[in-house]
Structures are given as structure tokens and as C-alpha cells.
């Protein structure tokens, strides 16, 4: 191993340590709101792996980006598990968890649309990113035949599905048994359009629109069952 790789590895380890500090921030008995920064700090080691071009190859193709996103999903899952156990289960307060997670997702998407244009060599670093989504965002293409390791692709799918389910679950629990007008239920249902579209694309891309509509219909039925209108006949 050359010195450049060793130095990059040391920096990467330091970034993971920083993430670990924010993940376990409660043990320091300081301002507990700083725990939520873990969602944002998780972006640092993941994008560092990409930016310094750490090489993970399979069949001659670089797998760096898809591996980086798998690691990111694992870090975010750890954050959500921590907050569901230590925060939501005790306080039923989900606002900060949801806000910081969505903020981290938005920042990561923006990063995927900025970094490759600062260093254009990153656009071809990983064949799984071609072409960029919407012609702008360089994100993993798990359906790049012969390029992506099938085991990495299925891991990516499973972890992303778990993330979506975990971030949706507490939202449904928050409104369970509450009085919610039907128009508001439609708004809640619409909020899940993009997550459902992603799930459809992950598992059956050819039928993702049909699956999305199916999921939305099932969700509105579930919402009607678990919420109250306030006008029930007693």
C-alpha cells in the first residue's frame, strides 16, 4: 500500500470516528439535539470515499459508489434505530428525526449533482453511475448489467427498503387513532408518492408506476382504518 492510500484510509477512519461520536452523543450528557447531526455527519466518510477515488473493483468495474451508498444506508439505519429506541419510544416526538433525515437526503442528492462537475473524473469513476439521473445527479445505477455486483445490488435494494419503511413507520404511528379529515389523509398519502415510486423502481422497474399506485391505494385504506373522522356513529 502506498502512502497516499494509507493517508486516505486514516482520514476515512477519523471521519467514521466523528460519526460515531455524534451517533452516541447522548452518553456525553450534553445538548441532546446534537445527536441528530449524525444524519448529516454520515455524509462525510461516504462522500470522502468517492471524492478520493478509493477503489473497490468487481469484474474489472469500480464499485466504489454503490459500496459508499450501502455504507451510507447502514449509517442512517443506525441513526434511525437509535432515535426510535431512545427518542420516539419515550417522547413520541418524531419531528426532529424526520427533518434531519430528509435534510441529509436532500444534501446528498445535491452533492451527487455538484462534486462530479467539480472533478469531472468522478463522472467515469464508477460505471454504475452512467448515465446520471435526470442528466444531473450521479447516483448508483443498480441495473447496469454486467457492471454491478449482483450481491451489492440486492444489498442496496434491501437496505434502502428498510430505510424507507423505518422512516415511514413512526409517521403512521403518530396519526393512529387521531381525528384526521379525509383531505388531510390524501395529503399524507401523497407525501409517500416518491418513497413508493422508489420502492417500485428498486424491485420491479418495469411496473414501478403500477406498483406506486397500488401502494398509494393500500396506504389510503390503512389510513382510513387507523384514523378517526370525529363523526363516527356511536
C-alpha positions in Angstrom: 0.0 0.0 0.0 1.4 3.4 -0.9 1.4 6.3 1.5 -1.4 8.2 -0.3 -3.8 5.2 0.2 -2.7 4.9 3.9 -3.3 8.6 4.5 -6.7 8.4 2.8 -7.6 5.4 4.9 -6.6 7.2 8.1 -8.7 10.2 7.2 -11.6 7.9 6.4 -11.3 6.2 9.8 -11.2 9.6 11.6 -14.4 10.6 9.7 -16.1 7.4 10.9 -15.0 8.1 14.5 -16.6 11.6 14.2 -19.8 10.0 13.1 -19.6 7.5 16.0 -19.3 10.4 18.4 -22.5 12.0 17.1 -24.2 8.7 16.9 -23.5 8.1 20.6 -23.7 11.7 21.6 -26.2 11.0 24.4 -23.5 9.3 26.5 -21.7 12.7 26.9 -24.8 14.2 28.6 -24.7 17.4 26.5 -27.3 19.1 24.4 -29.2 16.1 23.1 -30.3 17.9 19.9 -26.8 17.5 18.6 -27.4 13.7 18.2 -29.4 14.5 15.1 -26.3 15.9 13.4 -25.3 12.2 13.0 -27.6 12.1 9.9 -25.5 14.8 8.3 -22.1 13.7 9.6 -22.7 10.3 8.0 -22.3 12.0 4.6 -18.7 12.9 5.3 -17.0 9.5 5.2 -19.2 8.3 2.4 -18.5 11.2 0.0 -14.9 11.2 1.0 -14.6 7.6 -0.2 -16.0 8.8 -3.6 -14.0 12.0 -3.8 -10.6 10.5 -3.2 -11.4 7.6 -5.5 -10.9 4.7 -3.2 -11.1 1.7 -5.5 -13.3 -1.3 -4.9 -13.5 -3.4 -8.0 -15.6 -6.3 -9.3 -15.0 -8.0 -12.7 -12.9 -5.1 -13.7 -15.5 -2.5 -12.8 -15.2 0.0 -10.0 -17.9 -0.5 -7.3 -16.9 2.5 -5.1 -20.1 4.5 -5.4 -22.6 1.6 -4.8 -20.5 0.5 -1.8 -20.4 4.0 -0.5 -24.2 4.3 -0.6 -24.6 0.9 1.1 -22.4 2.2 3.9 -24.4 5.4 4.0 -27.7 3.4 4.3 -26.2 1.4 7.1 -25.1 4.6 9.0 -28.6 6.1 8.5 -30.2 2.9 9.7 -28.1 3.0 12.9 -29.2 6.6 13.4 -32.9 5.9 13.0 -32.7 2.8 15.2 -31.1 4.9 17.9 -33.7 7.6 17.7 -36.7 5.2 17.6 -35.3 3.5 20.7 -34.0 6.5 22.7 -36.3 9.3 21.4 -39.5 8.2 19.7 -40.3 5.4 22.1 -40.1 7.7 25.1 -41.3 11.1 23.8 -43.3 10.2 20.6 -41.6 13.2 19.1 -40.7 12.4 15.5 -40.3 15.9 14.0 -36.5 16.3 14.5 -35.8 12.7 13.4 -37.8 13.2 10.1 -36.4 16.7 9.5 -32.8 15.8 9.8 -33.1 12.6 7.8 -34.8 14.4 4.9 -32.3 17.3 5.1 -29.5 14.7 4.9 -31.1 13.1 1.9 -31.5 16.4 0.1 -27.9 17.4 0.8 -26.6 14.0 -0.5 -28.6 14.4 -3.7 -27.2 17.9 -4.2 -23.7 16.6 -3.5 -24.3 14.0 -6.2 -25.1 16.8 -8.6 -22.1 19.0 -7.6 -19.0 17.0 -6.9 -18.8 15.2 -10.3 -18.8 18.6 -12.0 -16.0 20.0 -9.8 -13.9 16.9 -10.5 -15.1 15.5 -13.9 -13.0 12.4 -13.4 -15.6 11.3 -10.9 -18.2 11.1 -13.7 -16.5 8.0 -15.0 -15.1 6.7 -11.8 -17.8 4.1 -11.5 -19.6 2.7 -14.5 -22.7 2.2 -12.3 -23.4 5.9 -12.4 -23.9 6.3 -16.2 -26.0 8.0 -17.2 -26.7 10.4 -14.4 -30.3 10.5 -13.2 -32.2 13.4 -14.9 -28.9 14.1 -16.7 -27.6 15.8 -13.5 -27.3 13.5 -10.4 -24.6 10.8 -10.4 -26.2 8.1 -8.3 -25.8 4.3 -8.4 -27.5 2.5 -11.3 -28.2 -0.9 -9.8 -29.4 -2.2 -13.2 -26.2 -1.7 -15.1 -26.0 -5.3 -16.4 -22.6 -6.9 -16.0 -21.2 -4.0 -14.2 -22.8 -4.1 -10.8 -22.1 -7.0 -8.5 -25.5 -8.7 -8.0 -24.8 -9.2 -4.3 -24.1 -5.4 -3.9 -27.3 -4.6 -5.9 -29.5 -6.8 -3.7 -27.9 -5.3 -0.6 -28.5 -1.8 -1.9 -32.2 -2.7 -2.5 -32.8 -4.3 0.9 -31.1 -1.5 2.9 -32.9 1.2 1.0 -36.3 -0.6 1.5 -35.6 -0.9 5.3 -34.7 2.8 5.4 -38.0 3.8 3.7 -40.1 1.5 6.0 -38.3 2.7 9.1 -38.8 6.4 8.3 -42.5 5.8 7.4 -43.5 3.7 10.4 -43.4 6.4 13.1 -45.4 8.8 10.9 -48.2 6.3 10.7 -48.0 5.6 14.4 -48.2 9.3 15.1 -51.6 9.7 13.5 -53.0 6.3 14.6 -56.3 6.9 16.5 -56.2 10.7 15.7 -59.0 12.7 14.2 -57.9 13.3 10.6 -60.1 14.8 7.9 -60.2 12.9 4.6 -58.4 15.7 2.6 -55.6 15.6 5.1 -55.3 11.8 4.6 -55.0 12.5 0.9 -52.1 14.9 1.6 -50.4 12.3 3.9 -50.9 9.7 1.1 -49.3 12.0 -1.4 -46.3 12.5 0.8 -45.4 8.8 0.3 -45.6 9.1 -3.5 -41.9 9.4 -4.0 -40.9 6.7 -1.5 -43.4 4.3 -3.1 -42.1 5.2 -6.6 -38.5 4.4 -5.4 -39.7 1.1 -3.9 -41.3 0.2 -7.2 -38.2 1.1 -9.2 -36.0 -0.9 -6.8 -37.9 -4.1 -7.1 -39.8 -4.1 -10.4 -38.8 -1.1 -12.5 -40.9 -2.2 -15.5 -44.1 -1.9 -13.3 -43.0 0.9 -10.9 -45.9 3.2 -11.8 -48.4 0.5 -11.3 -46.8 -0.5 -8.0 -46.8 3.1 -6.9 -50.5 3.5 -7.5 -51.1 0.1 -5.8 -49.1 1.2 -2.7 -50.9 4.5 -2.5 -54.3 2.8 -2.6 -53.3 0.4 0.0 -52.0 3.2 2.2 -55.1 5.3 2.0 -57.1 2.2 3.1 -54.8 1.7 6.0 -55.1 5.4 6.9 -58.9 5.2 6.8 -58.7 2.2 9.2 -56.2 3.6 11.8 -57.6 7.2 12.0 -60.9 8.7 13.0 -63.0 11.3 11.3 -64.6 12.5 14.5 -68.0 11.9 13.1 -68.3 8.2 13.8 -71.7 6.9 14.8 -71.7 5.8 18.4 
